[in-house]
Amino acid sequence: MKVKDIMEKNIITATPDTTYQELAEILYKNDISGIPIVDKENVLVGFVSERDIFRILYPHYKSYYEQPEVYADLEGRELKVREIRKHRAEIFMTKDPVIVKPDDPIMKAGALMLAKNVSRFPVVENGKVVGIISRKMIYRAILDKYLIGD
């Protein structure tokens, strides 16, 4: 099977100017775990996952070691959401996300997901986002074809 056979073609995208708050709302309301970040020509420039949304709430190692007392208040860390809600995607997005092409085998996509520890990524053709593929899609396609569909 090829990626194009199982990928989601109706995808939601955002731009580098989309705010943290807007991205969090898009992920939450659409029950998705990642969103491609594209420029005006729909060319992929990054990706934001739930992990990226969550990770920005925690300090980078350098900040932690320079001011550990600031980060000892774990309940206060929750309030960081208020501070960062206007941060634009370009600040915290993954700038060079893993991608696959529509004609790649789904097992290649699955192997990349395991190797890179991600659960979904964009499908790109000629630099433009044409779909999304997830671990769940691959898992279901294989089960349907070889185990359940027999």
Phi, psi and omega per residue, in radians:
M1 nan 2.608 3.133
K2 -1.854 2.747 3.113
V3 -0.958 -0.746 -3.101
K4 -1.084 -0.380 -3.136
D5 -1.286 -0.425 -3.047
I6 -2.211 -0.121 -3.069
M7 -1.164 2.696 3.024
E8 -1.446 2.142 -3.084
K9 -1.657 -0.432 3.096
N10 -1.578 1.628 -3.025
I11 -1.982 2.695 3.063
I12 -1.763 2.330 3.087
T13 -2.172 2.927 3.074
A14 -2.416 3.013 -3.140
T15 -1.934 2.905 3.112
P16 -1.034 -0.392 3.141
D17 -1.495 -0.133 3.135
T18 -1.102 2.358 -3.061
T19 -1.436 2.840 3.073
Y20 -0.926 -0.844 -3.128
Q21 -1.054 -0.801 3.138
E22 -1.094 -0.749 3.124
L23 -1.115 -0.780 3.123
A24 -1.039 -0.725 3.117
E25 -1.147 -0.722 3.123
I26 -1.069 -0.839 -3.141
L27 -1.074 -0.807 -3.091
Y28 -1.135 -0.899 -3.061
K29 -1.193 -0.485 -3.123
N30 -1.742 0.027 3.125
D31 0.896 0.863 3.084
I32 -2.119 2.822 -3.068
S33 -1.978 0.097 3.107
G34 -2.927 2.714 -3.088
I35 -2.526 2.257 3.078
P36 -1.202 2.486 3.061
I37 -1.856 2.130 -3.040
V38 -2.190 2.760 3.040
D39 -1.538 -2.983 -3.069
K40 -1.118 -0.395 3.131
E41 -1.674 0.216 -3.123
N42 1.195 0.382 3.081
V43 -1.479 2.300 -3.120
L44 -1.132 2.221 3.077
V45 -2.129 -0.140 3.141
G46 3.104 -3.072 3.139
F47 -2.628 2.453 3.061
V48 -2.131 2.201 3.105
S49 -1.952 2.961 3.031
E50 -0.993 -0.635 3.133
R51 -1.076 -0.721 3.103
D52 -1.122 -0.715 3.122
I53 -1.073 -0.703 -3.126
F54 -1.327 -0.727 -3.046
R55 -1.070 -0.599 -3.083
I56 -1.163 -0.280 3.094
L57 -1.298 -0.250 -3.092
Y58 -1.898 2.664 -3.089
P59 -1.296 2.725 2.940
H60 -1.302 2.731 -3.092
Y61 -0.941 -0.756 -3.104
K62 -1.049 -0.807 3.134
S63 -1.071 -0.735 -3.118
Y64 -1.081 -0.797 -3.099
Y65 -1.265 -0.468 3.113
E66 -1.377 -0.566 -3.112
Q67 -2.461 1.149 -3.073
P68 -1.081 -0.501 -3.122
E69 -1.103 -0.549 3.138
V70 -1.143 -0.547 -3.042
Y71 -1.708 0.029 3.119
A72 -1.295 -0.425 3.131
D73 -1.489 1.507 -3.060
L74 -1.187 -0.573 3.083
E75 -1.159 -0.601 3.097
G76 -1.192 -0.419 3.119
R77 -1.064 -0.550 3.110
E78 -1.028 -0.612 -3.108
L79 -1.202 -0.258 3.115
K80 -1.023 -0.470 3.110
V81 -0.961 -0.716 3.133
R82 -1.115 -0.646 -3.116
E83 -1.225 -0.599 -2.995
I84 -1.796 0.026 -3.021
R85 -1.057 -0.372 3.125
K86 -1.713 -0.002 3.065
H87 -1.039 2.398 3.134
R88 -1.472 2.669 -3.096
A89 -0.936 -0.635 -3.087
E90 -1.034 -0.349 -3.136
I91 -1.326 -0.681 -3.004
F92 -2.129 0.023 3.136
M93 -1.245 2.755 2.987
T94 -1.350 2.049 -2.982
K95 -1.443 -0.344 3.133
D96 -2.290 1.201 -3.033
P97 -1.228 2.706 3.027
V98 -1.162 2.411 3.112
I99 -2.326 2.830 2.943
V100 -2.296 2.891 3.109
K101 -1.839 2.740 -3.107
P102 -0.972 -0.596 -3.097
D103 -1.543 0.016 3.081
D104 -1.215 2.556 3.054
P105 -1.151 2.553 -3.133
I106 -1.118 -0.488 3.118
M107 -1.198 -0.492 3.032
K108 -1.165 -0.780 3.120
A109 -1.058 -0.766 3.123
G110 -1.089 -0.722 3.123
A111 -1.112 -0.724 3.105
L112 -1.116 -0.670 3.114
M113 -1.085 -0.762 3.119
L114 -1.161 -0.781 -3.104
A115 -1.150 -0.624 -3.072
K116 -1.726 -0.031 3.128
N117 1.000 0.861 3.065
V118 -2.224 2.758 -3.096
S119 -1.920 -0.146 3.098
R120 -2.820 2.657 3.004
F121 -2.760 2.910 -3.061
P122 -1.287 2.640 3.001
V123 -1.795 2.187 -3.001
V124 -2.200 2.388 3.066
E125 -2.337 2.170 -3.090
N126 0.958 0.673 3.102
G127 1.417 -0.173 -3.081
K128 -1.809 2.512 3.139
V129 -1.314 2.168 3.133
V130 -2.068 -0.089 3.137
G131 -3.138 -3.121 3.075
I132 -2.330 2.487 3.028
I133 -2.246 2.494 -3.117
S134 -2.241 2.835 3.079
R135 -1.006 -0.710 -3.137
K136 -1.087 -0.711 3.123
M137 -1.087 -0.761 3.139
I138 -1.132 -0.838 3.138
Y139 -0.986 -0.855 -3.128
R140 -1.128 -0.699 -3.134
A141 -1.112 -0.748 3.136
I142 -1.177 -0.774 3.112
L143 -1.065 -0.827 -3.130
D144 -1.042 -0.734 -3.055
K145 -1.363 -0.692 -2.964
Y146 -1.927 -0.341 -3.086
L147 -2.051 -0.960 -3.047
I148 -1.434 -0.664 -3.096
G149 -1.334 -0.147 -3.141
D150 -1.118 nan nan
